[in-house]
Amino acid sequence: MKERGFVVSGSDENVYPPMSTFLEERGIAIAQGYRAENLAGRPDLVVIGNAITRGNEEAESVLERRLRYCSLAELLKEFFIQGKRSLVVAGTHGKTTTTS
């Protein structure tokens, strides 16, 4: 998203290398912990990870402020996949073999 010109930031409980280094090198700010103040201003879109549950201070702030939010899967669909043809390989066995 940053490469497409969006301002990107994030928050997590435990941010550590190599992901913290990867994000830092790209100028993506990461807040340690989930707090309402991490959503300063009015973000255009908040991506909420599937591990986040009701009661999470940041998620509750999104709902209370009626901010636009989605899952990562929804973001990928809207910004990267929609309008394109996709080939999807699913199932319990054989995905790696099929795609190689």
N, C-alpha and C positions, 0 to 999 in steps of 0.2 A: 504494500500500500504506500509506503514511503517513496518507493521508486516511481509511483504514479502521481506523486505530488501531494499526498495527504500528510498532515501532521499526525504522527503516531506516538503514543505513549502507552504505558501499561503499568500494571501492579500485580504483585504476587507475594505470597508469604515467604518463600525461600527462593531467592534469585542467586544463582551461582554459576561459575564457568562450567561448560563452555558457552552456554546460552547468554549469560550476563555480558561476557566479553563480546560476543557476536552483536548483541543489541547496542552496546556502548560504542563499538566501532562504527556503527551506522547512525549514531546520533539519536537513538531512541531512548528516551528517558523512562526509567523503571522506578516506581515507588515500592518500597518495602512495606508490605502489609496492606490490608484492605480498609480504606477509610473514605468517608464521604468527601473529604477535602481533596482527594485525588482526582475528583471530577470538577475541578475549578472551572469557572466559565460555563459554557454550554456546549459540550461536544456535539458534533453532528451525528455521530454514531458510536455506540458503546458495544463492543463484542464481549459477551459474557461466556466464559468457558463452562463446559459441562460439569465441572467439579464444584461449581459455585451453587450454593443452596440458599433458600429463603433464610433470612436472618443475617446474611452477610451484609455488613454495613454499607459497602459500596453498591451492591445489587439493590438493596432497599432504597438507597438514594436515587438510583436510576428510576425505580418505579414511582417513588414519591414525586420526583421532579418531572415525570412523564417524558424522559429522554428516549430517543429512538434507540433501540437495542436489537441485537440478533445474536445467533450462535455463529461459531466459526464456519460451519457448513453453509449457513445462509449467506454469510459474507462471500465465501468462495463462489457460490452460485451467482449472486448478484453482480459481482465485479469481475469474475474471471470465466465463468462457464456459460451463463445465460446467452442464448443466441448462437451457441456453437454446438457441433455434434460431439457427443462423448461416446467412448467405448469403455464400458465398465465391466470389470472381471470381479465376480463375487463368489462366495462359497467357502466351504470348510477346507477343501483340499485342492491343490493344483494351481493356485493363483500365480505363484512365482514361476512355475514351469511354463504356464500359458503365456505370461507376459515376457518371458525371456526369449 
